Amino acid sequence: MLYPLWDAQRGVDGVTTSPASSLGELSTAEGESRIWWIATDGSVQTAVQPKSLATWSVSIVAGPSSAATDSNITAALLSRSPSLPPPSLSAETASLEEKEIRVWWFGPEGQVVCARTTMDEGEGKNNSALWTCFEQLPEKTARESGRKAVVSRTADSGMTTWLWLIRRDNLVYRYKSDLSM
């Protein structure tokens, strides 16, 4: 059977993911592709492929033992209108730039970890982004058995981000960050 709508191409060379890790993905309006995964050592890694280049640039977001190897990973591109005052939501959003990438996963102790970096014109070419990681929800937030699931969605032209996760009680919880406030 032929699948004519798919153009299968080999992706990122030389990387190994945890057998239970998922992929997080983000594509920008400029045609840049970004993916994230959790490696076998619990590190969080990323690859960036600018539209103009055929090769991927790989780097580490968070070092070994930063992630549960059975965690999902999710990403969102946040943007704030330059005319808005800086948000006053919390310490982690106080310095939000006009465009910022955030990535979430579960840490080894069941905490929700967030990494963020600003989008930089030259960053896609060499993937030299500086990532800041912080604990967004405390240890023992994740459920004890089964995949540690977290997903995100951005709405309102990048002003609002929803984060869904399955907590320790096996119920789905939704968290909202609204940058227009």
N, C-alpha and C positions, 0 to 999 in steps of 0.2 A: 504494500500500500504506500502511495506517495503522499507526502505532506507538503504541498507546494507553498504554503504561506510561511514556512519556517526556513530561515537561512542559518543553519547550525554552524557555528564557528567556535573554535577552541578559545577559551577565555583567558584567564590569568594563569601564567606558567609558574611553577615552583612554589605553590602554596599548599598547605595541608589543613583541612578543617577538622574540627572535632566530629566524630561520627554522628552525634546528635545535634549539631549546630544547624541553624537555619542561615539564610542569607538576608541581609537588609539591603535595600536598593533605593537609589535616588537618581533621577535624571533631571537635569536643569533645562531651562528654556533655551540655553545656549548650545544644547546638544551634548553636554558632558555627562558621562555615566560614572556612577560611584557605587561600589558594593562594600559591605562589611560582613565579617564572619568571625566566629570564635575558633581559635586554633586548639590543637590537642593539649597545649600547655596552659590553656585558660587565658591566653592573651587575646585581645581584640585587635583585628587587623583590617585594613582598608586598601582598596585599589581604586585608582582614578584613571579614567580614560577620556582625555579631552577629545572633542569632536574632530579636531585637526590631526590627531595622532592615532596610529593603529595599535600602539603598545600601551600596556597598563603600567602604572607606577604604584608600587606596593609599599605600605608603611605600617607602623604599629601605632594604634590609638591608645591602648593600655597594655601594660606588660604582663608577664606570666602570673597566673593565679588571680587575675582581675575579674574573671567571669566563670560562672558555672558552665561546664562543658555541655550541659543539656538545656541551655537557655536559648530562646529565640532572641533575635536582635532586630531592631527597627530604627528607622531614621526619618527625620523630617527637616524640611527647609523652612525656616521662619524668616519673616521679613516684617519690618516696621516702617511705616511711612516716615520720611525724614521730618515732616511737619509735626509729628507727635512728640510730646515730651517723653523723656526716658520713663519706662514703666516702673512702677513702684510695687511690684508684686512680691518679690522676695530677693534675697541676696544673689541667688543664681541667675535671675533675670535682670538684675539692676544694670548690668553693663551690656545688654543686648545691642548689637550693631544693627545696621540696616538689613543685612542678610547673614544668617547664622545657621549652621548645620548642627542638629542635635541627634545623638544616637543613644538608645536605651537598651539595657540588657540586665539580667539578674546576675548578681555577684555570687561567689561561692558560699556565702552564708545566707543566701536568700534575699539580700537587699537589692533594691532597684538602683542601678548606677546609670548616670547620665554623663555623656561626654559632649563637649561643644567646641566648635571652632568657627571663626568667621570665614566667609567666602572671600577669597583673595584673587585678584586678577591672575597672578602668576602661580597660584597654589596648584592648579590642576596640572601644570607642566612638570613640576618636580615633586608634587605631593608632600611638600614640606610643612604642612599645616601644624600649628601648635594646638594640641588638644588639652582641654581642662576637664578633668573628671571629678565628679562629686556624687555623694550618696543622696538620692532623691527620696527614697523610702527606706526605713530601717531594716536591719537583719530580721530574718524569719518572716518576711512579707510573702515570699514565694510559697507555693504549695509544696508539700513534702515529697510527693511521688508524681510521676508523669512529667511531661515536658513543661518547662517553666516558660509560659507563654506571655508575650507582651507585643502589642501592635500599636501603631500611631497613625494619625491622620491630621492633615493641616487643612483648615477651612478659612473663610473670610480673607482670601488673598494673602495667606500666610500669617495673619494676625492671631489666629486661634489654633492651638494644637490640642488634640484629644489623645490621651494615652489610656489604653485598655490593658488590663492584666488580670490573670487569675491568681487570687491570693490564697493564703494558707487554708482558708475555710472552703476552698474550691468554688467560690463565687466569683463572677466577673465584676470588676470595679472599673469605673471610668474617672479619669482625672482631667481637668481642663486648665489650660494656661491661656489667658486672654490678654494679648499685648496691647489692646486698645484701651484698657482700663487706666 
